[in-house]
Every structure is written in C-alpha cells, then in structure tokens.
Amino acid sequence: MKIFSHFLPFFFLAFFLTFYSTTCPAATHRHQSLHDVYLVNTEHELHVFRIYGKKRGKTIMIIGGIQGDEPGGYLTADLYADISLKQGNLIVVPRANFYSILLKQRDGATGDMNRKFAENDKTKMNMEQEIVSILKDLIGQADCLINLHEGSGFFNSEWVSDQENPGRFGQSIIFDAKQYFGEKIQQELDLETLANRVIEKVNPQIENPRYHFKANNHNTISNDTKHFEQRKSATYFALTQENIPAFGVETSKSIRSNATKVSMQKLVINAFMDEFGIIPDTPGMHAKKTKLAYVLIKVNGALPYAMPNGSKLVINSGDEVIVTDIIANTERGLAADFIGMGSHNDIQLPFRIAESTKVIIRKDAETCGWVEIITTTDNLAATVNQETVIANTIPATTETASANTDINELQAEKLLLNINGQLITIAPNEEVLVPKDKAFIIKGVHTNISRLNNEIFANLKGFAPPKAQNDGNDINYPVYAGQDLWRRYSEDKKGIRYPINVTFNDKIIGKFWIRIIQ
C-alpha cells in the first residue's frame, strides 16, 4: 500500500488527535488542580503543580530535581503531580532545575541551585535565581517542605566503614535542628520527633535493613555545625524564614536501581502526608519506561507531520523546521535537541535546515527516540523507503534558489529572541521591546545562506556573557536588561536602545535593536 506524501500530514495529525485525547492524563482526572509554567520555551522551564483535596487541610510542598544528577528525586516527585486528594493539598515541583537534569549534573548554569536560598544573597539575577524566587514564594504557602535528593553512601551516626559513617547522607532524613522556635508562628517545631515518627512508619516496609532510613540532624542553626553550606539551602530557608518543618530526604546513590529509590522516596512522602492529615484519593500516573509515539514537526509553517520514532523526514535544503510537540506515554521532562544547533531544548524554535541532521528526543537526561531530517536540493526527486516521510514543502525555497549565492552576499534576514517566554523574530534594523526586569535570550539568526547559520555570531553590545572567554557570541545566554547591560554601549549612552551586531568571520552582516522598557 502506498500513501502519497501530501496526505501524510493529515493522516498522522488525525491519528495524533485520537491518541492524545485518549491518553492525556488531564483528560482522565477530575481532581482539582492547577498547573503553572514559568520560563517557557527555555532550558530552565519550570512546571508547578498544585493539587487541592476535596476537603481542606494542610499543604506539603515536594521539590524534586533541584540537583540534576539525582534522578530518584525528580522521578518520585513526578508521581505526585497527577495525584488526587480526599483531604489536604500538595504543591509539587518535579523538576526544579531542568537545565541540570538535561545535562545530568549537580550544578546548573550558575552553580548549585540548592545553595541559592540565603536570605541576604545579593547574587545578580539569572534564570536559576528567578526559579529560586518562585520556590521561595511557594514555600511560604506550605506547612511542610520535602526536598528529594540522593546522597553518597549510607548515613550512620557511628563510623562503620568508608561508605557508612556520619559524613555520608544516603538513606537519611536530614533536618537543620532538633527543635526550632519559629518567631513568625510563635511555636516550637520538633523536627527530630517528626522525622523519627516517619522513619518508624517507613522502615518496617523496607525489607533490606541496610536501606533503612535514619534521622540525620545537621544542626545547621548552631555555630558548631559542620554543615554551614546548608544555610543556603531550601530547607534552611523554609525553617528559619517561613518557620515550617523542612526535610531533605536522601536515598543512597549506591543503590543503582531508580525504581528502588523511587519506591523508598514514595514511602517517606506518604508517611509525611499521613502525619499532616493529607489523604490521597487516587494515585498519580507513572510509566516505567518512556515510549515515544510521535514528534510533531512543521515545515515552512504548514500543518505538522506526526513523525514516528526512528523515521526520516525529507525536506528541501533551506526549509524552516520546527518541533512543536512531543507525544509519548508521559508528558513531562521531554526535550527535543537539534544536533549541533540551538540549545539543549529546542521545542518551538525554528531552524533553517541546510544539511541533513537528527532531532534527539530526551526524557530528562535519557535519549528515548529520534527523527532524522534528510535534506535534498533536487525538489525531492530522491527515492525513499516506506519509513521515510516526504515533506510537501514549497518547491523553491529562498535557500534553494540561492544555493550558489556567493558568500560575499551573505546577509542576516531575521533575529530570533525569547522574550519572557515568547518567541519573537525581527528583521534587520528593526527594534524589539524588552522588559527591564525579565530575561530575554537571543536564540539564533537566519541568513540567506542557511548552511552558514550555525557559524553566525550575535553580539549584544554592552553585555558580557558568563563564560571564560568572551568570543562576541551571545546566543543562548539569558540577559536581564536592568542589571546586565553597560549604559555606555547604548545609543547616545542613554541606556534605552542597544544594538545587536550579527557577524560572520568578524564581518557585520546585519544589525538589530532592543529597546528597554520598565
């Protein structure tokens, strides 16, 4: 059976709509919940889920993924984003530091996010600090904070071995004081007693005694503490500034199975929920293994193609390609990465494709699929196999018509920016308004010779990106206009309009402008 190429977009789109309407978790749950998204269309995209019970009650906040090399935490938190409750409330942040998760590393773009909660931290604003501000506000709405982690070895108050001693964190529930009197609430919090009650509920359900949890008082509030760095943590902020009990739940990194770590984190969370009278109704949804169904890809702004995992999309060289969505058996933690282009998360970002490439789909740090993009310059005359989708593109794109354009005629055609979550394009010599206190990111440049797009630099005058050597390329670096720009580089030194020079081999091929607004 042969399916003609111009029917494929509609066929796959119809299949996608059927698939999505029957499998989307939001369509099958009737519990009361809110889902907020911050820093949209960036590598730092933050999803916050608020679940409200049928009856009022206490609120627990759960944070996962604040350090990206600890998958047990964000995989566990993910389970509670879809839960429904009979009583009480949850605030769930499954992936607090998506950037570090994608890179599978502890630190994010500007260091350890769990060391950015200090009350008097005067660090310049960046996207990670912006996330911390959001988390601080959410902590203030909770009655208890649970921050999910993975720690080294196995904690024991006595020295047993190099891997089991007081300096290890694994399989412990950490708190910053045995007891703490909260000035804000005028009440004493007994953290040690609460931690021990939780442990008494959890450990009988864990068969291996080595995996039993222990109470771990870091005594961070004391001048005798060995953990001064924890005074910059989320739990210390929650305890000392919001006066709520706060705990770091650490499974051991020595436990290789994520499923085992998740099962134990769940036991701890459920025990805390029981302590605070938060009663579940139905559990959240969880797929053990991510299965990619389709990647929705637009070519030259036409209807999207639903590209199955491992398929090939043939386009004309120079066509504009956008990944608009990823359809899988899970909807969180997914990212599309055009190899050698853009950043680590390229969803909704348009690319002019000059040479064959691959779009890698990741669930958190793990690859779960891909789509190959094959370019041709002969109006799709190539013979393709049944697994290849031929895009019904415009017969003669700008790039096809100018494939032999002399490099001396290279010109910038448009600049792509992410301004407060919105993707915007402007033409040469045009200006775009950017808010003084919100981040904007130069995402790329389109030229009349698309095969050179990845070699183009965009230099925002007056901005020095946080990298060891400033090569004059400011693409993919968040900019906060109110703090990051030097006034003397602005037009007439008024601090209002700044140029962005687009260059190739140090030759200016276009100029764009930003105008700062309050």
VMD Tcl script that draws the C-alpha trace (Angstrom):
set ca {
  {0.00 0.00 0.00}
  {1.32 3.42 -0.93}
  {0.38 6.64 0.86}
  {1.03 9.81 -1.13}
  {3.15 12.37 0.64}
  {0.61 15.18 0.62}
  {-1.86 13.06 2.64}
  {0.66 12.17 5.34}
  {0.36 15.32 7.48}
  {-3.43 14.94 7.74}
  {-3.24 11.16 8.35}
  {-0.70 11.45 11.14}
  {-2.36 14.51 12.65}
  {-5.71 12.71 12.83}
  {-4.02 9.71 14.47}
  {-2.27 12.03 16.93}
  {-5.51 13.72 17.95}
  {-7.11 10.34 18.62}
  {-4.03 9.13 20.56}
  {-3.74 12.29 22.62}
  {-7.42 12.59 23.55}
  {-7.49 9.05 24.93}
  {-4.18 9.03 26.79}
  {-3.68 12.55 28.14}
  {-3.69 12.37 31.98}
  {-5.58 15.66 32.24}
  {-8.48 14.10 30.33}
  {-8.92 11.24 32.80}
  {-8.57 13.06 36.13}
  {-11.27 15.14 37.74}
  {-9.40 16.31 40.80}
  {-8.95 19.99 41.41}
  {-5.51 21.12 40.35}
  {-3.56 23.96 38.82}
  {-0.55 23.71 36.52}
  {1.68 26.77 36.15}
  {4.63 27.03 33.77}
  {7.44 29.55 34.20}
  {10.36 30.45 31.91}
  {8.51 28.97 28.95}
  {10.45 27.71 25.92}
  {13.79 27.74 27.72}
  {16.16 25.11 29.08}
  {15.05 26.22 32.57}
  {11.31 25.71 32.02}
  {9.67 25.22 35.41}
  {6.41 23.32 35.95}
  {4.50 23.73 39.22}
  {1.51 21.56 40.13}
  {-0.94 22.50 42.88}
  {-3.30 19.71 43.95}
  {-6.24 20.59 46.18}
  {-8.16 17.95 48.14}
  {-11.91 17.67 48.27}
  {-11.62 18.68 51.92}
  {-9.41 21.45 53.20}
  {-6.28 20.63 55.13}
  {-2.54 21.13 55.47}
  {-0.22 21.67 52.50}
  {3.05 19.83 51.80}
  {5.45 21.09 49.15}
  {7.55 18.50 47.29}
  {10.65 19.52 45.35}
  {12.49 17.16 43.02}
  {15.39 17.66 40.65}
  {16.99 20.67 42.28}
  {20.26 18.85 41.51}
  {20.13 17.18 38.11}
  {22.26 14.12 38.80}
  {19.75 12.74 41.33}
  {17.02 11.08 39.21}
  {15.35 9.32 42.14}
  {14.12 12.70 43.37}
  {12.53 14.05 40.21}
  {11.12 10.67 39.16}
  {9.44 10.35 42.56}
  {8.08 13.90 42.61}
  {6.64 13.28 39.15}
  {4.32 10.64 40.61}
  {2.56 13.23 42.77}
  {1.83 15.75 40.01}
  {-1.22 13.74 38.87}
  {-2.46 12.55 42.26}
  {-5.94 13.41 43.54}
  {-6.66 14.01 47.21}
  {-9.57 13.46 49.53}
  {-8.14 15.93 52.03}
  {-5.25 18.42 52.19}
  {-3.10 19.90 49.46}
  {0.19 19.38 47.66}
  {2.50 21.76 45.82}
  {4.68 19.65 43.53}
  {7.75 20.86 41.61}
  {9.07 17.70 39.93}
  {11.99 19.31 38.07}
  {13.22 22.40 39.85}
  {16.40 22.55 37.78}
  {15.54 21.21 34.32}
  {18.77 22.56 32.85}
  {20.93 20.46 35.18}
  {18.66 17.44 34.64}
  {19.15 17.60 30.87}
  {22.91 17.65 31.44}
  {22.72 15.01 34.20}
  {24.91 17.09 36.50}
  {24.62 18.54 40.01}
  {25.23 22.17 39.08}
  {23.10 24.24 36.76}
  {24.25 27.09 34.56}
  {25.34 29.18 37.57}
  {26.19 26.62 40.21}
  {24.29 24.56 42.77}
  {20.68 25.76 42.92}
  {20.30 24.39 46.45}
  {22.89 26.92 47.59}
  {20.96 29.98 46.39}
  {18.34 30.36 49.14}
  {20.34 32.55 51.53}
  {18.23 35.39 52.90}
  {20.72 38.13 52.03}
  {22.02 36.64 48.81}
  {22.93 39.60 46.57}
  {23.78 37.47 43.55}
  {22.87 39.08 40.23}
  {19.57 37.86 38.84}
  {19.71 34.91 36.48}
  {17.22 32.26 35.45}
  {18.19 29.94 38.28}
  {17.88 32.74 40.82}
  {14.48 33.51 39.29}
  {13.44 29.89 39.89}
  {14.65 30.15 43.49}
  {12.47 33.25 43.97}
  {9.47 31.28 42.71}
  {10.31 28.37 45.01}
  {10.65 30.70 47.99}
  {7.19 32.11 47.34}
  {5.74 28.59 47.09}
  {7.46 27.52 50.31}
  {5.69 30.39 52.03}
  {2.35 28.80 51.04}
  {3.15 25.38 52.55}
  {3.02 23.80 56.01}
  {5.94 21.44 55.35}
  {8.74 21.13 52.76}
  {10.14 17.86 51.46}
  {13.21 18.24 49.23}
  {14.05 14.97 47.46}
  {17.73 14.09 46.98}
  {20.24 11.31 46.52}
  {23.24 11.22 48.86}
  {26.56 9.42 48.90}
  {26.95 6.12 50.76}
  {24.88 5.40 53.86}
  {24.47 7.70 56.84}
  {25.25 6.29 60.29}
  {25.84 8.25 63.47}
  {28.73 5.85 64.18}
  {31.70 5.06 61.94}
  {31.14 1.68 60.29}
  {33.12 1.98 57.07}
  {34.21 4.49 54.46}
  {30.77 4.16 52.88}
  {28.78 4.16 56.14}
  {29.60 6.90 58.61}
  {28.43 10.30 59.94}
  {29.78 12.10 56.85}
  {27.55 10.22 54.42}
  {24.00 11.34 53.55}
  {22.37 8.33 51.86}
  {19.27 6.71 53.41}
  {18.67 9.52 55.85}
  {16.11 12.21 56.55}
  {18.02 15.46 57.10}
  {16.83 18.43 59.13}
  {18.53 21.59 60.36}
  {17.72 21.47 64.07}
  {16.39 19.04 66.66}
  {13.87 21.67 67.67}
  {13.29 25.20 66.44}
  {11.22 28.04 67.85}
  {9.62 29.98 64.99}
  {9.29 33.69 65.73}
  {6.90 34.08 62.81}
  {4.48 31.46 64.10}
  {5.36 31.73 67.80}
  {5.58 27.98 68.09}
  {8.29 25.37 68.63}
  {8.81 22.84 65.85}
  {10.02 19.39 66.90}
  {11.73 18.22 63.73}
  {13.56 15.26 65.22}
  {10.40 13.75 66.68}
  {8.56 14.19 63.39}
  {11.42 12.62 61.40}
  {11.55 9.65 63.76}
  {7.80 9.09 63.55}
  {8.08 8.99 59.75}
  {11.02 6.59 59.95}
  {9.06 4.30 62.28}
  {6.35 4.06 59.63}
  {8.71 3.61 56.69}
  {11.43 1.18 57.80}
  {9.15 -1.82 58.54}
  {8.14 -1.65 54.87}
  {11.76 -1.86 53.64}
  {13.00 -5.46 53.56}
  {16.75 -4.76 53.38}
  {17.95 -3.35 56.75}
  {20.83 -1.58 55.01}
  {18.27 0.57 53.22}
  {16.53 1.67 56.41}
  {16.34 5.44 56.90}
  {17.96 7.22 59.83}
  {17.32 10.64 61.32}
  {20.18 13.00 60.41}
  {20.31 16.28 62.34}
  {22.75 18.62 60.62}
  {22.20 21.15 63.40}
  {22.64 23.86 60.78}
  {21.33 26.60 63.06}
  {24.21 26.08 65.52}
  {27.61 27.74 65.27}
  {29.05 24.28 65.95}
  {27.55 22.77 62.82}
  {29.75 21.02 60.28}
  {27.34 21.98 57.53}
  {27.50 25.77 57.21}
  {26.87 25.46 53.45}
  {23.37 24.18 54.25}
  {22.44 27.66 55.46}
  {21.97 28.49 51.79}
  {19.64 25.54 51.19}
  {15.89 25.38 50.60}
  {15.22 23.52 53.87}
  {17.12 26.07 55.97}
  {15.20 28.91 54.30}
  {11.90 27.13 54.91}
  {12.68 26.54 58.59}
  {14.23 29.86 59.54}
  {12.31 32.27 57.30}
  {8.91 30.64 56.87}
  {9.01 28.62 60.13}
  {7.75 25.39 58.62}
  {9.27 21.93 59.22}
  {11.55 21.08 56.30}
  {13.40 17.90 55.44}
  {15.87 16.64 52.88}
  {15.06 13.05 52.01}
  {18.20 11.28 50.78}
  {18.24 7.88 49.14}
  {21.68 6.42 48.53}
  {23.48 6.87 45.23}
  {24.97 3.43 45.93}
  {21.55 1.99 45.10}
  {21.69 1.64 41.33}
  {18.03 0.93 40.66}
  {15.97 4.09 40.17}
  {12.83 2.04 40.76}
  {14.11 1.04 44.20}
  {14.99 4.62 45.10}
  {11.61 5.86 43.90}
  {9.75 3.22 45.90}
  {11.52 4.29 49.11}
  {11.05 8.02 48.44}
  {7.33 7.30 48.00}
  {7.18 5.56 51.38}
  {8.68 8.64 53.04}
  {6.38 11.10 51.27}
  {3.32 9.01 52.07}
  {4.33 8.87 55.72}
  {4.72 12.66 55.85}
  {1.32 13.04 54.17}
  {-0.18 10.82 56.84}
  {1.44 12.93 59.57}
  {-0.14 16.08 58.13}
  {-3.56 14.54 57.51}
  {-3.24 14.65 53.72}
  {-5.34 11.78 52.40}
  {-4.88 10.51 48.81}
  {-7.86 9.57 46.65}
  {-6.26 8.11 43.52}
  {-2.53 7.75 42.84}
  {-0.63 9.61 40.13}
  {0.18 8.05 36.79}
  {3.63 6.71 36.07}
  {5.16 4.91 33.09}
  {8.16 2.76 33.95}
  {9.74 3.23 30.53}
  {9.24 6.19 28.22}
  {7.75 5.23 24.88}
  {7.88 7.89 22.18}
  {4.87 7.85 19.86}
  {5.35 10.85 17.56}
  {7.22 14.09 17.19}
  {5.12 16.85 15.65}
  {7.20 18.78 13.13}
  {6.16 21.74 10.99}
  {7.92 22.50 7.70}
  {7.64 26.04 6.36}
  {4.68 26.77 8.63}
  {2.41 24.09 7.13}
  {0.36 21.54 9.09}
  {2.57 19.40 11.35}
  {3.84 15.98 10.39}
  {3.49 13.33 13.10}
  {6.87 11.63 12.81}
  {7.18 8.20 14.45}
  {10.27 7.33 16.45}
  {13.19 6.49 14.14}
  {11.53 7.86 10.99}
  {13.03 10.15 8.35}
  {11.71 13.47 7.11}
  {12.94 14.60 3.68}
  {12.91 18.35 3.07}
  {14.39 20.86 0.67}
  {17.67 22.37 1.80}
  {16.89 25.68 3.49}
  {13.38 24.77 4.65}
  {12.29 26.03 8.06}
  {11.64 23.22 10.53}
  {10.00 23.47 13.97}
  {9.36 20.75 16.55}
  {6.04 21.83 18.01}
  {5.32 18.94 20.39}
  {6.43 15.51 21.59}
  {3.81 12.82 22.06}
  {4.75 9.98 24.39}
  {3.29 7.93 27.23}
  {4.42 10.72 29.55}
  {4.12 14.46 29.09}
  {6.75 15.79 31.48}
  {10.53 16.06 31.27}
  {10.62 15.86 27.46}
  {13.01 17.86 25.28}
  {13.95 17.98 21.59}
  {17.56 18.68 20.63}
  {18.58 19.53 17.06}
  {22.11 18.14 16.93}
  {24.68 20.89 16.51}
  {22.06 23.65 16.67}
  {20.26 25.70 19.29}
  {20.44 24.63 22.92}
  {19.51 21.52 24.89}
  {15.79 22.14 24.50}
  {14.74 23.31 21.02}
  {10.97 22.80 21.16}
  {9.12 25.61 19.32}
  {12.39 27.01 17.96}
  {12.51 27.42 14.14}
  {15.62 26.26 12.28}
  {16.56 26.67 8.64}
  {17.98 23.26 7.80}
  {20.72 23.29 5.16}
  {22.28 19.89 5.80}
  {20.91 16.56 6.99}
  {20.68 16.31 10.77}
  {18.90 14.46 13.57}
  {16.49 15.59 16.27}
  {17.19 13.72 19.50}
  {14.27 13.33 21.92}
  {15.16 13.05 25.59}
  {13.16 12.22 28.68}
  {15.15 14.09 31.30}
  {18.77 13.04 30.64}
  {17.98 9.82 28.76}
  {17.53 9.51 24.99}
  {14.14 7.97 24.18}
  {13.99 8.47 20.41}
  {14.94 10.48 17.37}
  {13.85 11.66 13.93}
  {16.27 12.06 11.04}
  {15.92 15.09 8.78}
  {17.25 14.50 5.28}
  {17.90 17.48 3.01}
  {17.83 17.44 -0.76}
  {18.44 20.11 -3.41}
  {16.60 18.41 -6.28}
  {13.00 19.10 -5.30}
  {12.61 15.79 -3.52}
  {13.37 13.61 -6.53}
  {15.27 11.11 -4.39}
  {13.89 7.60 -3.90}
  {12.90 6.91 -0.31}
  {11.79 3.83 1.61}
  {8.43 3.26 3.28}
  {9.62 4.59 6.64}
  {10.53 7.94 5.12}
  {8.05 10.80 5.15}
  {8.49 13.23 2.27}
  {7.60 16.72 3.33}
  {5.34 18.52 0.85}
  {7.45 21.66 1.03}
  {7.43 24.77 -1.09}
  {9.11 23.77 -4.39}
  {11.64 26.59 -4.38}
  {12.66 28.00 -1.01}
  {14.84 31.05 -0.62}
  {17.77 28.80 0.10}
  {17.13 26.50 -2.87}
  {17.02 29.47 -5.20}
  {20.20 30.90 -3.73}
  {22.16 27.72 -3.04}
  {25.03 29.08 -5.04}
  {24.91 32.54 -3.52}
  {28.37 33.97 -3.13}
  {29.47 34.16 0.48}
  {30.17 37.87 -0.02}
  {26.42 38.36 -0.43}
  {25.66 36.80 2.97}
  {23.03 38.81 4.87}
  {21.08 38.35 8.07}
  {17.37 38.03 7.36}
  {15.90 37.78 10.86}
  {16.87 37.54 14.51}
  {15.14 35.08 16.87}
  {14.61 36.04 20.52}
  {12.85 34.54 23.50}
  {11.37 37.45 25.46}
  {9.75 36.43 28.72}
  {8.76 33.06 27.26}
  {7.56 34.36 23.88}
  {9.50 33.53 20.69}
  {9.78 36.65 18.55}
  {11.53 37.42 15.24}
  {12.59 40.82 13.93}
  {14.06 41.98 10.64}
  {17.35 43.89 10.21}
  {17.33 47.44 11.61}
  {14.07 46.77 13.47}
  {13.80 47.04 17.23}
  {12.00 44.93 19.81}
  {10.82 45.94 23.27}
  {12.32 44.03 26.19}
  {11.26 44.40 29.85}
  {13.87 45.72 32.24}
  {13.34 43.05 34.88}
  {12.65 39.91 32.80}
  {15.02 37.65 30.93}
  {15.40 37.67 27.17}
  {17.55 35.30 25.12}
  {18.98 35.63 21.64}
  {18.11 32.23 20.16}
  {19.65 32.45 16.71}
  {19.96 34.15 13.34}
  {18.53 33.22 9.95}
  {20.52 34.28 6.89}
  {20.10 33.98 3.14}
  {22.62 31.09 3.18}
  {21.20 28.73 5.78}
  {24.14 26.32 5.73}
  {26.10 29.08 7.47}
  {23.51 29.85 10.16}
  {25.33 27.86 12.83}
  {28.50 29.87 12.21}
  {26.84 33.25 12.73}
  {27.58 35.30 15.85}
  {25.12 37.71 17.50}
  {26.77 40.26 19.77}
  {24.63 42.37 22.09}
  {26.72 45.47 22.71}
  {27.13 46.17 26.41}
  {26.63 42.56 27.52}
  {29.35 40.22 28.82}
  {28.10 36.59 28.99}
  {29.21 34.41 31.92}
  {31.87 32.39 30.13}
  {35.63 32.16 30.48}
  {36.39 33.74 27.12}
  {34.09 36.33 25.59}
  {34.19 35.48 21.88}
  {31.49 38.02 20.99}
  {28.72 35.46 20.56}
  {25.79 35.99 22.94}
  {23.39 33.38 21.53}
  {21.58 31.30 24.20}
  {22.66 33.45 27.16}
  {19.83 34.92 29.30}
  {20.04 38.70 29.65}
  {18.38 40.84 32.33}
  {18.47 44.30 30.80}
  {18.18 46.14 34.10}
  {21.39 44.64 35.51}
  {23.45 43.10 32.72}
  {23.91 45.92 30.21}
  {26.51 48.66 30.31}
  {24.94 52.03 29.62}
  {27.88 53.44 27.69}
  {27.29 50.97 24.84}
  {23.70 52.10 24.31}
  {22.57 54.58 21.68}
  {23.61 58.08 22.78}
  {24.61 56.45 26.12}
  {21.03 56.84 27.35}
  {20.64 53.22 28.44}
  {17.48 52.76 26.36}
  {18.42 51.32 22.95}
  {21.17 48.75 22.40}
  {22.41 47.28 19.10}
  {22.85 43.60 18.34}
  {25.51 43.16 15.67}
  {25.29 39.97 13.64}
  {28.62 38.87 12.18}
  {30.24 36.17 10.10}
  {34.03 35.92 10.34}
  {34.02 39.31 12.11}
  {32.14 40.95 9.24}
  {28.82 42.62 10.15}
  {26.00 41.18 8.06}
  {23.08 42.71 9.94}
  {22.12 44.94 12.86}
  {19.11 44.67 15.15}
  {17.98 46.73 18.15}
  {16.43 46.20 21.56}
  {14.60 48.94 23.45}
  {14.36 48.61 27.23}
  {11.00 49.30 28.84}
  {10.02 49.44 32.51}
}
mol new
graphics top color blue
foreach p $ca { graphics top sphere $p radius 0.5 }
foreach p [lrange $ca 0 end-1] q [lrange $ca 1 end] { graphics top cylinder $p $q radius 0.2 }
display resetview
